[in-house]
Amino acid sequence: MMPRPGDAAVTHDLPLVEVDGLVKHFPVAGNVFRKPSGFVHAVDGVSFRIGRGESLGLVGESGCGKTTVGKLLVKLLEPTAGSISFCFADASGDEAPSEPVDAATLTGGRLRDFRRQVQLIFQDPYGSMNPRRTIYDTIAEPLAVQRIGNALDRVDRVAEILTLVGLTPASSFLFRYPHELSGGQRQRVAIARALVLEPSLVVADEPTSMLDVSSRTGIMSLMEQLARGLDVAYLYITHDLAVARYMCDRIAVMYMGKIVELAETEELLRHPLHPYTRALLSAVPVPDPEHRRDPPAISGEVAAPVDPPPRCRFYERCPQATSTCESSPHPPLEEKAPGRFAACYEV
């Protein structure tokens, strides 16, 4: 794995966002004339906090609910249950943080302030842009929606943010179209669009997974520098533990809609507690053809999250499952050691 720059993880006393018991269920085979036959438990009782300027990594296999959590945080989806409390600076420019507000209750001008404070970087840098709009139009649109500045001010701001993300000279990119840029350049445009409003929180949904290795390294380095320079907090969604190690102060591991372990990055990677986390780490490739290690101890495939039984979600694949795990509800995410949280009866 790549080493992560910096020393010990930064501590954050005042959380920027606090998620408590977040739930999102999707109906199965339902329509106007027929009741749903079941529900997909995409997110089921997820709780975590993100401090100001902190990066939290959300890792797990495809289909575990990572992207759904991200969409809930930016209000692209409404939760079935639970709360998302934000504590952000007022749009008036007052740097003092406000009292936490549940995102579900926001309307009118306060909702517009929320949209300014929370932004999303999509996984596909091409599919997330309108191919008929220039780079200037793409980045300036959030400024127009938020009614920030006049036309000349927006040109200056877009040029400034393009320079900040490494697309220089900015004048040569303003009136290009997405198809005229490489994948790495398009993702830099997506980052510029997310940061042009100077948000407090950015949800990055696997922003490097569709790039080649050389572009991926540059984008990761850019995002890490911007986070430190602009004091932006990230919810970094990824399936790659090496990327999470480089980018994140803490890591939360998800499995079938549940967070099963949460800890500081280095502590979690060096001493994983949950058997699923250990299996993920054992599957990370080692760049040594002579290195041999035992395969992951888990077996089987990820079950469909349609009305899952109340027991531990990992029970069928767990190498240390007991009768307690079968007969008890899914274990709560408990603090097993200072700063170490795991959802397992056997830890």
Order of alpha helices (4+ residues) and beta strands (2+ residues): beta-beta-beta-alpha-beta-beta-alpha-beta-alpha-alpha-alpha-beta-alpha-beta-alpha-beta-beta-alpha-alpha-alpha-beta-beta
